Amino acid sequence: MGWSVRRVANQSIDPNVDTAISWDTEDQDTPGNFSPPASVLTIPAGGDGLWAVTFNAIAAAVMNSMGYCRIKVNIGGPNGFSITNTDFDDVTNPVTGSWCLALPNLPLVATNTITGFIQHRGGAATNFTGRLFAYRVGA
């Protein structure tokens, strides 16, 4: 049970603001409850258990000076929480930046929501694409 969703078209993200990624492409949706474009995946009835969530974000171009970025996965609903990569990573040197946050064995229950966020300090709006996988891996 789970989803594979992508952001194919560039999403412009302003600096210094946590911005939810709006997923525009659905590759897999076994719960049958996701319709792009949308930012939120919802654990369905019967989906209680351990979930593996992976969020990957890709900057379309180099950010200008002070180009730092971090990504976050927010779990909403019962016993909600957020998990962020530990720091703003310096992205002033690579041609493009890519970040990945892999979260195995998250204890989730029906009605929990999963949302991926990006925040950067690039000084100007920056385009991003990305991918999110969320699959139930155990009871």
N, CA, C and O of each residue as an XYZ file, in Angstrom:
556
protein
N       0.846     -1.169      0.000
C       0.000      0.000      0.000
C       0.888      1.226      0.000
O       1.816      1.321      0.803
N       0.613      2.170     -0.895
C       1.382      3.406     -0.861
C       1.331      4.204     -2.135
O       0.529      3.943     -3.031
N       2.223      5.203     -2.195
C       2.236      6.161     -3.299
C       3.633      6.408     -3.811
O       4.618      6.305     -3.080
N       3.695      6.732     -5.074
C       4.867      7.319     -5.707
C       4.342      8.523     -6.478
O       3.590      8.379     -7.443
N       4.751      9.720     -6.035
C       4.290     10.955     -6.676
C       5.503     11.803     -7.038
O       6.562     11.698     -6.420
N       5.324     12.653     -8.063
C       6.427     13.499     -8.531
C       5.942     14.925     -8.760
O       4.759     15.187     -8.979
N       6.914     15.835     -8.700
C       6.719     17.196     -9.170
C       7.550     17.285    -10.434
O       8.776     17.369    -10.368
N       6.883     17.268    -11.606
C       7.566     17.277    -12.894
C       7.809     18.717    -13.350
O       8.923     19.071    -13.736
N       6.769     19.535    -13.304
C       6.902     20.947    -13.681
C       7.609     21.688    -12.552
O       7.423     21.368    -11.378
N       8.426     22.685    -12.917
C       9.091     23.482    -11.893
C       8.075     24.145    -10.985
O       7.067     24.675    -11.452
N       8.342     24.115     -9.674
C       7.545     24.859     -8.703
C       8.444     25.951     -8.141
O       9.487     25.665     -7.555
N       8.037     27.201     -8.322
C       8.806     28.329     -7.824
C       8.608     28.456     -6.317
O       7.482     28.503     -5.823
N       9.728     28.509     -5.598
C       9.669     28.595     -4.140
C      10.429     29.832     -3.696
O      11.615     29.985     -3.988
N       9.733     30.716     -2.986
C      10.342     31.928     -2.467
C      11.312     31.590     -1.349
O      11.137     30.578     -0.671
N      12.336     32.419     -1.139
C      13.303     32.151     -0.075
C      12.710     32.358      1.316
O      11.775     33.135      1.508
N      13.289     31.631      2.287
C      12.998     31.804      3.716
C      11.579     31.458      4.132
O      11.102     31.933      5.162
N      10.897     30.630      3.338
C       9.525     30.221      3.659
C       9.411     28.710      3.464
O       9.762     28.195      2.403
N       8.916     27.988      4.494
C       8.613     26.570      4.296
C       7.470     26.476      3.293
O       6.381     26.994      3.542
N       7.710     25.817      2.158
C       6.711     25.722      1.102
C       6.408     24.259      0.809
O       7.314     23.471      0.536
N       5.138     23.905      0.866
C       4.721     22.538      0.549
C       4.839     22.302     -0.953
O       4.452     23.145     -1.761
N       5.379     21.143     -1.307
C       5.464     20.764     -2.718
C       4.098     20.271     -3.174
O       3.468     19.450     -2.507
N       3.656     20.772     -4.297
C       2.408     20.315     -4.903
C       2.764     19.261     -5.949
O       3.340     19.571     -6.992
N       2.414     18.018     -5.654
C       2.753     16.900     -6.542
C       1.835     16.928     -7.748
O       0.613     16.910     -7.600
N       2.420     16.973     -8.959
C       1.605     17.097    -10.170
C       1.488     15.810    -10.968
O       0.744     15.762    -11.948
N       2.206     14.766    -10.571
C       2.180     13.498    -11.304
C       2.116     12.339    -10.316
O       2.857     12.290     -9.335
N       1.225     11.423    -10.599
C       1.044     10.245     -9.751
C       1.510      9.023    -10.536
O       0.984      8.724    -11.607
N       2.498      8.322     -9.995
C       2.978      7.095    -10.636
C       2.315      5.858    -10.048
O       2.073      4.878    -10.754
N       2.022      5.909     -8.751
C       1.339      4.791     -8.093
C       0.500      5.331     -6.948
O       0.925      6.227     -6.219
N      -0.693      4.775     -6.800
C      -1.608      5.173     -5.725
C      -2.474      3.972     -5.385
O      -3.629      3.899     -5.806
N      -1.923      3.022     -4.622
C      -2.704      1.832     -4.306
C      -3.861      2.101     -3.347
O      -4.850      1.371     -3.400
N      -3.792      3.129     -2.454
C      -4.992      3.430     -1.659
C      -6.105      4.063     -2.499
O      -7.271      4.046     -2.106
N      -5.734      4.626     -3.670
C      -6.730      5.241     -4.551
C      -7.334      6.518     -3.995
O      -8.497      6.821     -4.260
N      -6.546      7.280     -3.215
C      -7.110      8.480     -2.602
C      -6.313      9.749     -2.894
O      -6.446     10.734     -2.168
N      -5.484      9.746     -3.947
C      -4.696     10.928     -4.282
C      -5.043     11.387     -5.685
O      -5.100     10.582     -6.614
N      -5.277     12.689     -5.838
C      -5.552     13.269     -7.150
C      -4.673     14.497     -7.344
O      -4.890     15.518     -6.692
N      -3.680     14.412     -8.234
C      -2.824     15.575     -8.447
C      -3.571     16.682     -9.193
O      -4.520     16.389     -9.921
N      -3.169     17.937     -9.033
C      -2.094     18.394     -8.159
C      -2.589     18.522     -6.717
O      -3.690     19.013     -6.465
N      -1.768     18.076     -5.789
C      -2.075     18.181     -4.367
C      -0.771     18.027     -3.588
O       0.198     17.457     -4.088
N      -0.758     18.536     -2.375
C       0.435     18.495     -1.533
C       0.389     17.407     -0.470
O       1.426     17.037      0.080
N      -0.799     16.890     -0.174
C      -0.989     16.045      1.000
C      -1.386     14.626      0.604
O      -2.286     14.424     -0.210
N      -0.699     13.643      1.194
C      -1.077     12.241      1.091
C      -1.695     11.853      2.429
O      -1.171     12.230      3.477
N      -2.794     11.108      2.414
C      -3.489     10.749      3.651
C      -3.513      9.236      3.821
O      -3.942      8.499      2.934
N      -3.035      8.786      4.999
C      -3.054      7.352      5.295
C      -4.518      6.904      5.362
O      -5.300      7.474      6.123
N      -4.898      5.890      4.576
C      -6.296      5.468      4.526
C      -6.662      4.548      5.692
O      -5.793      4.057      6.413
N      -7.958      4.328      5.858
C      -8.442      3.319      6.815
C      -7.767      1.998      6.477
O      -7.647      1.638      5.305
N      -7.333      1.284      7.491
C      -6.640      0.023      7.289
C      -5.152      0.178      7.031
O      -4.452     -0.816      6.837
N      -4.655      1.418      7.025
C      -3.251      1.663      6.729
C      -2.363      1.815      7.948
O      -1.188      2.159      7.816
N      -2.907      1.563      9.140
C      -2.094      1.670     10.355
C      -0.900      0.734     10.259
O      -1.030     -0.409      9.820
N       0.267      1.225     10.673
C       1.457      0.380     10.674
C       2.709      1.196     10.447
O       2.722      2.412     10.636
N       3.762      0.509     10.039
C       5.039      1.156      9.778
C       5.116      1.557      8.307
O       4.785      0.773      7.418
N       5.561      2.792      8.067
C       5.656      3.335      6.717
C       7.076      3.800      6.451
O       7.741      4.335      7.338
N       7.533      3.595      5.232
C       8.808      4.134      4.756
C       8.489      5.314      3.845
O       7.729      5.178      2.886
N       9.070      6.466      4.146
C       8.834      7.689      3.374
C      10.178      8.222      2.891
O      11.114      8.363      3.678
N      10.270      8.516      1.603
C      11.468      9.122      1.025
C      11.054     10.343      0.229
O      10.177     10.268     -0.632
N      11.693     11.473      0.522
C      11.403     12.742     -0.146
C      12.687     13.234     -0.789
O      13.705     13.386     -0.114
N      12.644     13.484     -2.090
C      13.785     13.990     -2.843
C      13.398     15.304     -3.491
O      12.357     15.391     -4.143
N      14.233     16.341     -3.319
C      13.989     17.650     -3.926
C      15.192     18.036     -4.773
O      16.333     17.768     -4.397
N      14.936     18.666     -5.917
C      15.995     19.023     -6.852
C      15.805     20.474     -7.277
O      14.746     20.848     -7.779
N      16.846     21.294     -7.070
C      16.824     22.682     -7.543
C      17.100     22.689     -9.037
O      17.986     21.979     -9.512
N      16.341     23.493     -9.781
C      16.492     23.518    -11.233
C      17.744     24.265    -11.673
O      18.220     24.062    -12.790
N      18.287     25.127    -10.812
C      19.476     25.906    -11.170
C      20.213     26.296     -9.899
O      19.689     26.151     -8.795
N      21.418     26.786    -10.063
C      22.199     27.252     -8.926
C      21.492     28.431     -8.279
O      21.011     29.334     -8.964
N      21.437     28.414     -6.970
C      20.917     29.562     -6.246
C      22.047     30.555     -6.069
O      23.217     30.172     -6.032
N      21.696     31.853     -5.958
C      22.747     32.859     -5.832
C      23.392     32.784     -4.460
O      23.163     31.822     -3.727
N      24.181     33.764     -4.104
C      24.925     33.724     -2.846
C      23.998     33.442     -1.677
O      22.827     33.822     -1.690
N      24.530     32.779     -0.677
C      23.760     32.327      0.477
C      22.709     31.307      0.066
O      21.647     31.224      0.683
N      23.002     30.527     -0.979
C      22.044     29.540     -1.468
C      22.035     28.296     -0.608
O      22.726     27.323     -0.912
N      21.278     28.316      0.438
C      21.175     27.176      1.342
C      19.784     26.569      1.232
O      18.819     27.268      0.924
N      19.682     25.277      1.481
C      18.389     24.613      1.340
C      18.251     23.501      2.375
O      19.232     22.867      2.765
N      17.005     23.277      2.814
C      16.691     22.116      3.639
C      15.314     21.620      3.238
O      14.487     22.371      2.721
N      15.085     20.325      3.489
C      13.779     19.752      3.194
C      13.207     19.161      4.471
O      13.938     18.822      5.401
N      11.887     19.044      4.499
C      11.198     18.570      5.700
C      10.014     17.716      5.286
O       9.353     17.998      4.287
N       9.750     16.669      6.061
C       8.524     15.881      5.918
C       7.697     16.135      7.165
O       8.167     15.943      8.286
N       6.466     16.565      6.960
C       5.545     16.820      8.065
C       4.494     15.717      8.090
O       3.864     15.418      7.076
N       4.318     15.118      9.267
C       3.275     14.119      9.474
C       2.187     14.808     10.290
O       2.405     15.160     11.449
N       1.035     14.997      9.696
C      -0.073     15.654     10.373
C      -1.059     14.647     10.922
O      -1.012     13.462     10.592
N      -1.958     15.137     11.767
C      -2.991     14.282     12.335
C      -2.585     13.717     13.671
O      -1.761     14.309     14.369
N      -3.156     12.563     14.049
C      -2.882     11.976     15.359
C      -1.384     11.796     15.605
O      -0.682     11.202     14.787
N      -0.900     12.311     16.734
C       0.517     12.201     17.106
C       1.443     12.710     16.004
O       2.493     12.118     15.756
N       1.062     13.803     15.343
C       1.848     14.344     14.235
C       3.228     14.825     14.665
O       3.466     15.090     15.843
N       4.136     14.934     13.691
C       5.502     15.381     13.952
C       6.122     15.832     12.645
O       5.571     15.587     11.571
N       7.281     16.499     12.736
C       8.048     16.904     11.561
C       9.450     16.356     11.663
O      10.014     16.272     12.754
N      10.022     15.980     10.520
C      11.415     15.539     10.456
C      12.081     16.342      9.352
O      11.616     16.367      8.212
N      13.186     17.002      9.713
C      13.898     17.880      8.787
C      15.318     17.371      8.625
O      15.913     16.869      9.578
N      15.884     17.502      7.382
C      17.305     17.214      7.306
C      18.004     18.192      8.233
O      17.518     19.309      8.409
N      19.107     17.823      8.823
C      19.624     18.457     10.023
C      20.027     19.907      9.880
O      20.036     20.625     10.880
N      20.358     20.372      8.703
C      20.867     21.729      8.584
C      20.606     22.231      7.173
O      20.252     21.471      6.271
N      20.793     23.537      7.011
C      20.766     24.084      5.667
C      22.057     23.686      4.979
O      23.139     24.030      5.455
N      21.967     22.970      3.871
C      23.146     22.535      3.136
C      23.571     23.634      2.175
O      22.727     24.235      1.511
N      24.865     23.902      2.092
C      25.387     24.922      1.182
C      25.269     24.413     -0.248
O      25.786     23.346     -0.580
N      24.596     25.171     -1.082
C      24.433     24.753     -2.476
C      24.977     25.811     -3.422
O      24.542     25.895     -4.571
N      25.920     26.618     -2.957
C      26.441     27.677     -3.822
C      27.452     27.158     -4.830
O      27.744     27.844     -5.810
N      27.997     25.959     -4.616
C      29.025     25.459     -5.518
C      28.516     24.540     -6.628
O      28.967     24.675     -7.766
N      27.586     23.600     -6.346
C      27.184     22.697     -7.435
C      26.344     23.411     -8.487
O      25.758     24.464     -8.236
N      26.303     22.813     -9.658
C      25.478     23.371    -10.734
C      24.009     23.318    -10.328
O      23.271     24.283    -10.528
N      23.597     22.223     -9.774
C      22.249     22.115     -9.208
C      22.373     21.404     -7.870
O      23.384     20.757     -7.597
N      21.367     21.522     -7.053
C      21.382     20.853     -5.763
C      20.291     19.806     -5.702
O      19.223     19.970     -6.292
N      20.566     18.725     -4.982
C      19.578     17.680     -4.774
C      19.662     17.241     -3.320
O      20.755     17.065     -2.781
N      18.514     17.066     -2.688
C      18.453     16.680     -1.290
C      17.522     15.489     -1.144
O      16.520     15.385     -1.852
N      17.855     14.587     -0.221
C      17.025     13.411     -0.005
C      16.872     13.182      1.493
O      17.840     13.271      2.249
N      15.664     12.892      1.905
C      15.363     12.575      3.290
C      14.660     11.225      3.292
O      13.527     11.118      2.824
N      15.324     10.182      3.818
C      14.770      8.831      3.855
C      14.364      8.500      5.285
O      15.182      8.591      6.200
N      13.118      8.122      5.480
C      12.552      7.899      6.808
C      11.923      6.514      6.867
O      10.752      6.362      6.521
N      12.676      5.492      7.298
C      12.120      4.141      7.382
C      11.344      3.942      8.680
O      11.655      4.553      9.702
N      10.348      3.092      8.627
C       9.640      2.629      9.824
C       8.976      3.729     10.653
O       9.130      3.769     11.873
N       8.239      4.617      9.989
C       7.456      5.622     10.712
C       6.148      4.982     11.168
O       5.436      4.405     10.347
N       5.813      5.068     12.460
C       4.536      4.509     12.929
C       3.388      5.467     12.610
O       3.224      6.487     13.279
N       2.603      5.141     11.596
C       1.508      6.007     11.170
C       0.170      5.291     11.329
O       0.092      4.063     11.347
N      -0.876      6.102     11.443
C      -2.229      5.564     11.574
C      -3.131      6.242     10.556
O      -2.787      7.280      9.989
N      -4.297      5.632     10.334
C      -5.279      6.201      9.407
C      -5.546      7.651      9.780
O      -5.649      7.990     10.959
N      -5.655      8.476      8.800
C      -5.864      9.933      8.841
C      -4.587     10.721      9.053
O      -4.622     11.946      8.937
N      -3.431     10.075      9.366
C      -2.173     10.830      9.335
C      -1.983     11.350      7.918
O      -2.405     10.709      6.955
N      -1.353     12.500      7.790
C      -1.057     13.070      6.482
C       0.449     13.199      6.318
O       1.181     13.337      7.298
N       0.907     13.153      5.069
C       2.321     13.285      4.733
C       2.452     14.446      3.761
O       1.802     14.466      2.716
N       3.306     15.428      4.111
C       3.538     16.597      3.262
C       5.034     16.878      3.213
O       5.698     16.859      4.250
N       5.576     17.141      2.022
C       6.985     17.500      1.867
C       7.132     19.000      1.700
O       6.393     19.621      0.936
N       8.087     19.582      2.416
C       8.341     21.021      2.371
C       9.782     21.293      1.960
O      10.684     20.505      2.243
N       9.980     22.420      1.291
C      11.315     22.918      0.956
C      11.426     24.337      1.499
O      10.485     25.125      1.411
N      12.589     24.649      2.059
C      12.912     26.027      2.424
C      14.336     26.292      1.961
O      15.217     25.451      2.139
N      14.565     27.460      1.366
C      15.922     27.806      0.930
C      16.209     29.261      1.280
O      15.309     30.046      1.578
N      17.474     29.584      1.235
C      17.921     30.954      1.474
C      18.676     31.444      0.244
O      19.759     32.019      0.348
N      18.087     31.205     -0.909
C      18.752     31.528     -2.163
C      18.680     32.978     -2.578
O      19.262     33.345     -3.599
N      17.992     33.814     -1.830
C      17.936     35.234     -2.149
C      16.855     35.604     -3.147
O      16.435     36.760     -3.199
N      16.398     34.649     -3.939
C      15.346     34.896     -4.926
C      14.558     33.599     -5.109
O      15.018     32.524     -4.722
N      13.380     33.710     -5.697
C      12.577     32.519     -5.974
C      13.406     31.533     -6.805
O      14.120     31.926     -7.727
N      13.298     30.253     -6.462
C      14.056     29.205     -7.142
C      13.101     28.084     -7.526
O      12.207     27.731     -6.757
N      13.290     27.529     -8.711
C      12.449     26.439     -9.186
C      12.939     25.100     -8.656
O      14.141     24.839     -8.609
N      11.990     24.254     -8.256
C      12.292     22.917     -7.757
C      11.381     21.895     -8.419
O      10.256     22.203     -8.813
N      11.889     20.674     -8.533
C      11.097     19.498     -8.852
C      11.373     18.495     -7.736
O      12.161     18.783     -6.835
N      10.744     17.329     -7.778
C      11.015     16.367     -6.722
C      10.186     15.104     -6.859
O       9.450     14.908     -7.827
N      10.334     14.257     -5.854
C       9.638     12.969     -5.824
C       9.405     12.590     -4.373
O      10.222     12.890     -3.502
N       8.288     11.930     -4.121
C       7.996     11.422     -2.783
C       7.464     10.008     -2.909
O       6.548      9.741     -3.686
N       8.052      9.105     -2.134
C       7.583      7.721     -2.035
C       7.096      7.505     -0.617
O       7.759      7.931      0.328
N       5.968      6.862     -0.442
C       5.465      6.494      0.888
C       4.802      5.128      0.757
O       3.817      4.971      0.035
N       5.358      4.135      1.469
C       4.841      2.766      1.364
C       4.742      2.132      2.748
O       5.628      2.290      3.588
N       3.660      1.421      2.960
C       3.503      0.662      4.197
C       4.433     -0.539      4.136
O       4.401     -1.315      3.180
N       5.278     -0.688      5.183
C       6.281     -1.746      5.171
C       6.099     -2.758      6.290
O       6.833     -3.744      6.354
N       5.140     -2.532      7.165
C       4.912     -3.493      8.247
C       3.725     -3.118      9.104
O       3.196     -2.010      9.018
N       3.317     -4.068      9.935
C       2.158     -3.848     10.807
C       2.535     -3.033     12.019
O       1.684     -2.751     12.862
